[in-house]
């Protein structure tokens, strides 16, 4: 991921009450972010993302 962030495509949004989990594709990998409120990007839209050091959780393996 570039120092200033990376371009991502929103693939799915889960509405979870007061927050939502937004799934995005970045360079072929899926990442997700928790967002508060209802100001959310549209599925299929492109957004810029950056990750705060120390605020990431990485899970290995594959999902079925």
Biopython code that builds the backbone (N, CA, C, O; Angstrom):
import numpy as np
from Bio.PDB.StructureBuilder import StructureBuilder

atoms = [
    (1, "UNK", "N", (0.857, -1.176, 0.000)),
    (1, "UNK", "CA", (0.000, 0.000, 0.000)),
    (1, "UNK", "C", (0.902, 1.237, 0.000)),
    (1, "UNK", "O", (1.874, 1.296, 0.753)),
    (2, "UNK", "N", (0.592, 2.193, -0.816)),
    (2, "UNK", "CA", (1.385, 3.403, -0.901)),
    (2, "UNK", "C", (1.329, 4.193, 0.399)),
    (2, "UNK", "O", (0.375, 4.066, 1.166)),
    (3, "UNK", "N", (2.349, 5.007, 0.646)),
    (3, "UNK", "CA", (2.434, 5.770, 1.892)),
    (3, "UNK", "C", (1.200, 6.643, 2.116)),
    (3, "UNK", "O", (0.758, 6.802, 3.253)),
    (4, "UNK", "N", (0.639, 7.211, 1.042)),
    (4, "UNK", "CA", (-0.526, 8.072, 1.175)),
    (4, "UNK", "C", (-1.845, 7.346, 1.119)),
    (4, "UNK", "O", (-2.899, 7.977, 1.198)),
    (5, "UNK", "N", (-1.815, 6.044, 0.984)),
    (5, "UNK", "CA", (-3.040, 5.258, 0.905)),
    (5, "UNK", "C", (-3.095, 4.471, -0.383)),
    (5, "UNK", "O", (-2.145, 4.455, -1.167)),
    (6, "UNK", "N", (-4.222, 3.819, -0.588)),
    (6, "UNK", "CA", (-4.415, 2.997, -1.774)),
    (6, "UNK", "C", (-5.852, 3.120, -2.253)),
    (6, "UNK", "O", (-6.763, 3.387, -1.470)),
    (7, "UNK", "N", (-6.038, 2.923, -3.543)),
    (7, "UNK", "CA", (-7.376, 2.946, -4.125)),
    (7, "UNK", "C", (-8.044, 1.597, -3.845)),
    (7, "UNK", "O", (-7.418, 0.549, -4.010)),
    (8, "UNK", "N", (-9.286, 1.621, -3.432)),
    (8, "UNK", "CA", (-10.033, 0.403, -3.120)),
    (8, "UNK", "C", (-11.411, 0.482, -3.777)),
    (8, "UNK", "O", (-11.946, 1.567, -4.005)),
    (9, "UNK", "N", (-11.968, -0.683, -4.073)),
    (9, "UNK", "CA", (-13.324, -0.771, -4.608)),
    (9, "UNK", "C", (-14.214, -1.413, -3.560)),
    (9, "UNK", "O", (-13.918, -2.506, -3.078)),
    (10, "UNK", "N", (-15.303, -0.744, -3.204)),
    (10, "UNK", "CA", (-16.234, -1.252, -2.197)),
    (10, "UNK", "C", (-16.976, -2.445, -2.791)),
    (10, "UNK", "O", (-17.618, -2.332, -3.835)),
    (11, "UNK", "N", (-16.881, -3.606, -2.105)),
    (11, "UNK", "CA", (-17.508, -4.817, -2.627)),
    (11, "UNK", "C", (-18.776, -5.222, -1.880)),
    (11, "UNK", "O", (-19.638, -5.894, -2.447)),
    (12, "UNK", "N", (-18.901, -4.821, -0.613)),
    (12, "UNK", "CA", (-20.044, -5.254, 0.198)),
    (12, "UNK", "C", (-20.111, -4.384, 1.439)),
    (12, "UNK", "O", (-19.083, -3.922, 1.933)),
    (13, "UNK", "N", (-21.309, -4.159, 1.942)),
    (13, "UNK", "CA", (-21.498, -3.415, 3.192)),
    (13, "UNK", "C", (-22.435, -4.198, 4.092)),
    (13, "UNK", "O", (-23.511, -4.614, 3.664)),
    (14, "UNK", "N", (-22.030, -4.401, 5.338)),
    (14, "UNK", "CA", (-22.881, -5.041, 6.350)),
    (14, "UNK", "C", (-23.357, -3.958, 7.305)),
    (14, "UNK", "O", (-22.534, -3.284, 7.923)),
    (15, "UNK", "N", (-24.652, -3.777, 7.439)),
    (15, "UNK", "CA", (-25.220, -2.813, 8.365)),
    (15, "UNK", "C", (-25.374, -3.506, 9.716)),
    (15, "UNK", "O", (-26.034, -4.541, 9.806)),
    (16, "UNK", "N", (-24.777, -2.954, 10.759)),
    (16, "UNK", "CA", (-24.743, -3.594, 12.074)),
    (16, "UNK", "C", (-25.273, -2.677, 13.168)),
    (16, "UNK", "O", (-24.751, -2.676, 14.283)),
    (17, "UNK", "N", (-26.293, -1.904, 12.862)),
    (17, "UNK", "CA", (-26.860, -0.996, 13.861)),
    (17, "UNK", "C", (-26.181, 0.362, 13.806)),
    (17, "UNK", "O", (-26.316, 1.084, 12.818)),
    (18, "UNK", "N", (-25.450, 0.718, 14.863)),
    (18, "UNK", "CA", (-24.827, 2.036, 14.922)),
    (18, "UNK", "C", (-23.569, 2.136, 14.064)),
    (18, "UNK", "O", (-23.043, 3.233, 13.870)),
    (19, "UNK", "N", (-23.086, 1.026, 13.555)),
    (19, "UNK", "CA", (-21.912, 1.035, 12.684)),
    (19, "UNK", "C", (-22.114, 0.037, 11.545)),
    (19, "UNK", "O", (-23.044, -0.770, 11.559)),
    (20, "UNK", "N", (-21.234, 0.111, 10.577)),
    (20, "UNK", "CA", (-21.275, -0.792, 9.430)),
    (20, "UNK", "C", (-19.878, -1.303, 9.147)),
    (20, "UNK", "O", (-18.894, -0.614, 9.417)),
    (21, "UNK", "N", (-19.784, -2.513, 8.603)),
    (21, "UNK", "CA", (-18.506, -3.048, 8.152)),
    (21, "UNK", "C", (-18.503, -2.935, 6.631)),
    (21, "UNK", "O", (-19.374, -3.476, 5.950)),
    (22, "UNK", "N", (-17.508, -2.224, 6.114)),
    (22, "UNK", "CA", (-17.372, -2.003, 4.681)),
    (22, "UNK", "C", (-16.229, -2.875, 4.172)),
    (22, "UNK", "O", (-15.096, -2.760, 4.640)),
    (23, "UNK", "N", (-16.532, -3.744, 3.214)),
    (23, "UNK", "CA", (-15.531, -4.629, 2.614)),
    (23, "UNK", "C", (-15.058, -4.008, 1.310)),
    (23, "UNK", "O", (-15.860, -3.527, 0.509)),
    (24, "UNK", "N", (-13.742, -4.024, 1.107)),
    (24, "UNK", "CA", (-13.142, -3.398, -0.064)),
    (24, "UNK", "C", (-12.081, -4.309, -0.659)),
    (24, "UNK", "O", (-11.458, -5.101, 0.048)),
    (25, "UNK", "N", (-11.882, -4.187, -1.960)),
    (25, "UNK", "CA", (-10.831, -4.914, -2.663)),
    (25, "UNK", "C", (-9.692, -3.921, -2.920)),
    (25, "UNK", "O", (-9.890, -2.873, -3.534)),
    (26, "UNK", "N", (-8.503, -4.274, -2.437)),
    (26, "UNK", "CA", (-7.306, -3.456, -2.621)),
    (26, "UNK", "C", (-6.227, -4.343, -3.218)),
    (26, "UNK", "O", (-5.771, -5.292, -2.581)),
    (27, "UNK", "N", (-5.823, -4.034, -4.437)),
    (27, "UNK", "CA", (-4.761, -4.790, -5.111)),
    (27, "UNK", "C", (-5.012, -6.298, -5.051)),
    (27, "UNK", "O", (-4.081, -7.075, -4.845)),
    (28, "UNK", "N", (-6.277, -6.714, -5.232)),
    (28, "UNK", "CA", (-6.638, -8.121, -5.268)),
    (28, "UNK", "C", (-6.931, -8.751, -3.915)),
    (28, "UNK", "O", (-7.363, -9.902, -3.858)),
    (29, "UNK", "N", (-6.710, -8.029, -2.830)),
    (29, "UNK", "CA", (-6.982, -8.538, -1.484)),
    (29, "UNK", "C", (-8.207, -7.853, -0.902)),
    (29, "UNK", "O", (-8.498, -6.702, -1.225)),
    (30, "UNK", "N", (-8.928, -8.573, -0.036)),
    (30, "UNK", "CA", (-10.094, -8.001, 0.628)),
    (30, "UNK", "C", (-9.693, -7.468, 1.992)),
    (30, "UNK", "O", (-9.032, -8.152, 2.773)),
    (31, "UNK", "N", (-10.103, -6.239, 2.265)),
    (31, "UNK", "CA", (-9.935, -5.653, 3.596)),
    (31, "UNK", "C", (-11.307, -5.176, 4.055)),
    (31, "UNK", "O", (-12.227, -5.048, 3.246)),
    (32, "UNK", "N", (-11.444, -4.915, 5.352)),
    (32, "UNK", "CA", (-12.704, -4.361, 5.843)),
    (32, "UNK", "C", (-12.409, -3.273, 6.854)),
    (32, "UNK", "O", (-11.345, -3.238, 7.472)),
    (33, "UNK", "N", (-13.374, -2.392, 7.005)),
    (33, "UNK", "CA", (-13.263, -1.298, 7.964)),
    (33, "UNK", "C", (-14.609, -1.090, 8.631)),
    (33, "UNK", "O", (-15.655, -1.262, 8.005)),
    (34, "UNK", "N", (-14.582, -0.721, 9.901)),
    (34, "UNK", "CA", (-15.804, -0.385, 10.627)),
    (34, "UNK", "C", (-16.023, 1.121, 10.492)),
    (34, "UNK", "O", (-15.119, 1.909, 10.771)),
    (35, "UNK", "N", (-17.212, 1.517, 10.070)),
    (35, "UNK", "CA", (-17.554, 2.926, 9.939)),
    (35, "UNK", "C", (-18.776, 3.231, 10.789)),
    (35, "UNK", "O", (-19.723, 2.446, 10.838)),
    (36, "UNK", "N", (-18.747, 4.373, 11.457)),
    (36, "UNK", "CA", (-19.881, 4.826, 12.263)),
    (36, "UNK", "C", (-20.800, 5.694, 11.421)),
    (36, "UNK", "O", (-20.362, 6.351, 10.476)),
    (37, "UNK", "N", (-22.069, 5.689, 11.772)),
    (37, "UNK", "CA", (-23.031, 6.555, 11.109)),
    (37, "UNK", "C", (-23.564, 5.974, 9.823)),
    (37, "UNK", "O", (-23.390, 4.789, 9.538)),
    (38, "UNK", "N", (-24.224, 6.835, 9.040)),
    (38, "UNK", "CA", (-24.860, 6.355, 7.814)),
    (38, "UNK", "C", (-24.306, 7.009, 6.551)),
    (38, "UNK", "O", (-24.889, 6.863, 5.477)),
    (39, "UNK", "N", (-23.199, 7.722, 6.663)),
    (39, "UNK", "CA", (-22.551, 8.329, 5.495)),
    (39, "UNK", "C", (-21.562, 7.308, 4.935)),
    (39, "UNK", "O", (-20.371, 7.342, 5.245)),
    (40, "UNK", "N", (-22.083, 6.389, 4.094)),
    (40, "UNK", "CA", (-21.305, 5.259, 3.602)),
    (40, "UNK", "C", (-21.113, 5.357, 2.087)),
    (40, "UNK", "O", (-21.941, 5.939, 1.387)),
    (41, "UNK", "N", (-20.023, 4.789, 1.592)),
    (41, "UNK", "CA", (-19.842, 4.751, 0.137)),
    (41, "UNK", "C", (-20.804, 3.748, -0.483)),
    (41, "UNK", "O", (-21.330, 2.879, 0.211)),
    (42, "UNK", "N", (-21.031, 3.863, -1.765)),
    (42, "UNK", "CA", (-21.884, 2.917, -2.486)),
    (42, "UNK", "C", (-21.082, 1.681, -2.871)),
    (42, "UNK", "O", (-19.886, 1.777, -3.143)),
    (43, "UNK", "N", (-21.730, 0.528, -2.895)),
    (43, "UNK", "CA", (-21.097, -0.689, -3.395)),
    (43, "UNK", "C", (-20.693, -0.432, -4.847)),
    (43, "UNK", "O", (-21.483, 0.080, -5.640)),
    (44, "UNK", "N", (-19.461, -0.793, -5.183)),
    (44, "UNK", "CA", (-18.944, -0.580, -6.530)),
    (44, "UNK", "C", (-18.163, 0.705, -6.687)),
    (44, "UNK", "O", (-17.465, 0.891, -7.683)),
    (45, "UNK", "N", (-18.274, 1.602, -5.707)),
    (45, "UNK", "CA", (-17.552, 2.870, -5.815)),
    (45, "UNK", "C", (-16.080, 2.686, -5.430)),
    (45, "UNK", "O", (-15.718, 1.748, -4.719)),
    (46, "UNK", "N", (-15.242, 3.609, -5.919)),
    (46, "UNK", "CA", (-13.832, 3.598, -5.570)),
    (46, "UNK", "C", (-13.592, 4.600, -4.450)),
    (46, "UNK", "O", (-14.115, 5.715, -4.468)),
    (47, "UNK", "N", (-12.793, 4.184, -3.478)),
    (47, "UNK", "CA", (-12.450, 5.040, -2.341)),
    (47, "UNK", "C", (-10.943, 4.946, -2.112)),
    (47, "UNK", "O", (-10.292, 4.023, -2.600)),
    (48, "UNK", "N", (-10.398, 5.899, -1.374)),
    (48, "UNK", "CA", (-9.005, 5.848, -0.963)),
    (48, "UNK", "C", (-8.963, 5.414, 0.489)),
    (48, "UNK", "O", (-9.721, 5.924, 1.314)),
    (49, "UNK", "N", (-8.084, 4.474, 0.807)),
    (49, "UNK", "CA", (-7.949, 3.995, 2.179)),
    (49, "UNK", "C", (-6.498, 4.125, 2.619)),
    (49, "UNK", "O", (-5.571, 4.012, 1.816)),
    (50, "UNK", "N", (-6.327, 4.362, 3.903)),
    (50, "UNK", "CA", (-5.007, 4.315, 4.524)),
    (50, "UNK", "C", (-5.193, 3.648, 5.879)),
    (50, "UNK", "O", (-6.265, 3.719, 6.480)),
    (51, "UNK", "N", (-4.148, 3.008, 6.344)),
    (51, "UNK", "CA", (-4.233, 2.251, 7.584)),
    (51, "UNK", "C", (-3.313, 2.876, 8.621)),
    (51, "UNK", "O", (-2.123, 3.080, 8.381)),
    (52, "UNK", "N", (-3.887, 3.172, 9.770)),
    (52, "UNK", "CA", (-3.131, 3.741, 10.878)),
    (52, "UNK", "C", (-2.238, 2.642, 11.468)),
    (52, "UNK", "O", (-2.738, 1.567, 11.802)),
    (53, "UNK", "N", (-0.931, 2.887, 11.602)),
    (53, "UNK", "CA", (-0.048, 1.880, 12.187)),
    (53, "UNK", "C", (-0.556, 1.426, 13.560)),
    (53, "UNK", "O", (-0.956, 2.251, 14.382)),
    (54, "UNK", "N", (-0.540, 0.132, 13.800)),
    (54, "UNK", "CA", (-1.002, -0.420, 15.068)),
    (54, "UNK", "C", (-2.498, -0.646, 15.138)),
    (54, "UNK", "O", (-2.992, -1.161, 16.142)),
    (55, "UNK", "N", (-3.236, -0.274, 14.097)),
    (55, "UNK", "CA", (-4.691, -0.412, 14.122)),
    (55, "UNK", "C", (-5.174, -1.476, 13.148)),
    (55, "UNK", "O", (-6.301, -1.408, 12.657)),
    (56, "UNK", "N", (-4.330, -2.452, 12.872)),
    (56, "UNK", "CA", (-4.679, -3.470, 11.884)),
    (56, "UNK", "C", (-4.683, -4.848, 12.529)),
    (56, "UNK", "O", (-3.881, -5.129, 13.420)),
    (57, "UNK", "N", (-5.588, -5.701, 12.076)),
    (57, "UNK", "CA", (-5.637, -7.100, 12.502)),
    (57, "UNK", "C", (-5.560, -7.937, 11.233)),
    (57, "UNK", "O", (-6.375, -7.771, 10.326)),
    (58, "UNK", "N", (-4.589, -8.829, 11.168)),
    (58, "UNK", "CA", (-4.403, -9.661, 9.991)),
    (58, "UNK", "C", (-4.754, -11.096, 10.345)),
    (58, "UNK", "O", (-4.263, -11.642, 11.333)),
    (59, "UNK", "N", (-5.612, -11.703, 9.528)),
    (59, "UNK", "CA", (-6.027, -13.088, 9.717)),
    (59, "UNK", "C", (-5.541, -13.893, 8.524)),
    (59, "UNK", "O", (-5.799, -13.520, 7.380)),
    (60, "UNK", "N", (-4.848, -14.982, 8.773)),
    (60, "UNK", "CA", (-4.332, -15.807, 7.689)),
    (60, "UNK", "C", (-5.339, -16.848, 7.263)),
    (60, "UNK", "O", (-6.408, -16.979, 7.860)),
    (61, "UNK", "N", (-4.995, -17.581, 6.234)),
    (61, "UNK", "CA", (-5.862, -18.650, 5.761)),
    (61, "UNK", "C", (-6.843, -18.157, 4.733)),
    (61, "UNK", "O", (-6.771, -17.020, 4.266)),
    (62, "UNK", "N", (-7.764, -19.036, 4.388)),
    (62, "UNK", "CA", (-8.775, -18.704, 3.388)),
    (62, "UNK", "C", (-10.153, -18.820, 3.990)),
    (62, "UNK", "O", (-10.356, -19.555, 4.957)),
    (63, "UNK", "N", (-11.079, -18.116, 3.440)),
    (63, "UNK", "CA", (-12.483, -18.185, 3.884)),
    (63, "UNK", "C", (-13.240, -19.087, 2.930)),
    (63, "UNK", "O", (-13.008, -19.054, 1.722)),
    (64, "UNK", "N", (-14.123, -19.875, 3.454)),
    (64, "UNK", "CA", (-14.939, -20.747, 2.606)),
    (64, "UNK", "C", (-16.366, -20.269, 2.603)),
    (64, "UNK", "O", (-17.218, -20.870, 1.948)),
]
sb = StructureBuilder()
sb.init_structure("model")
sb.init_model(0)
sb.init_chain("A")
sb.init_seg("    ")
for serial, (resi, resn, name, xyz) in enumerate(atoms, 1):
    if name == "N":
        sb.init_residue(resn, " ", resi, " ")
    sb.init_atom(name, np.array(xyz, "f"), 0.0, 1.0, " ", f" {name:<3s}", serial, name[0])
structure = sb.get_structure()
